[in-house]
Amino acid sequence: LIIDGVELPSYYDPQYQCEMEILAFDSDHPVPKYVDRIDECQERLANIPIICAPSLVPDCVMSS
């Protein structure tokens, strides 16, 4: 993520034991020209199957 020409540095996340990078920020007020595309992505992502070991999936995801 680059803000005002400065790249946000990566950081070490001890929970996931890896370097993380911020890719984007969530916005409650997206630019109007992107609203339809955002809605489409949200709809598609909500219906994508997740394949992984059950022990790696948070309880809140398994119960929904």
Phi, psi and omega per residue, in radians:
L1 nan 2.261 3.125
I2 -2.017 2.211 3.126
I3 -2.149 2.157 -3.128
D4 0.898 0.694 3.101
G5 1.377 0.022 -3.138
V6 -1.954 2.168 3.134
E7 -1.392 2.284 3.079
L8 -1.197 2.236 -3.093
P9 -1.252 2.714 3.043
S10 -1.262 2.902 3.126
Y11 -2.496 2.726 3.117
Y12 -1.521 2.239 3.116
D13 -1.849 1.921 -3.092
P14 -1.142 -0.491 3.131
Q15 -1.139 -0.746 -3.113
Y16 -1.714 -0.075 3.104
Q17 0.914 0.893 3.118
C18 -2.778 2.937 3.047
E19 -1.354 2.361 3.134
M20 -2.056 2.653 3.037
E21 -2.270 2.463 3.037
I22 -1.406 2.128 -3.119
L23 -1.637 -0.586 -3.104
A24 -2.907 2.943 3.068
F25 -1.965 2.542 3.063
D26 -1.297 2.474 3.137
S27 -2.235 2.273 3.073
D28 -1.371 -0.226 -3.112
H29 -2.309 1.326 -3.110
P30 -1.199 2.772 3.068
V31 -1.062 2.267 -3.065
P32 -0.888 -0.611 -3.096
K33 -1.164 -0.278 -3.126
Y34 -1.809 -0.076 -3.049
V35 -1.017 -0.806 -3.132
D36 -1.088 -0.725 -3.139
R37 -1.175 -0.697 3.097
I38 -1.092 -0.778 3.107
D39 -1.050 -0.739 3.130
E40 -1.098 -0.772 3.123
C41 -1.104 -0.745 3.127
Q42 -1.069 -0.738 -3.136
E43 -1.128 -0.785 -3.138
R44 -1.149 -0.766 -3.120
L45 -1.122 -0.574 -3.139
A46 -1.153 -0.356 -3.074
N47 -1.953 0.174 -3.141
I48 -1.463 2.240 3.092
P49 -1.172 2.493 3.080
I50 -1.903 2.148 -3.113
I51 -1.996 1.962 3.082
C52 -2.902 2.980 3.122
A53 -1.144 2.311 -3.129
P54 -0.935 -0.543 -3.127
S55 -1.178 -0.277 -3.139
L56 -1.647 -0.138 -3.095
V57 -1.653 2.225 3.114
P58 -1.032 2.575 -3.137
D59 -0.957 -0.636 -3.107
C60 -1.120 -0.485 3.113
V61 -1.401 -0.721 -3.118
M62 -1.131 -0.534 -3.083
S63 -1.511 -0.157 -3.091
S64 -1.576 nan nan
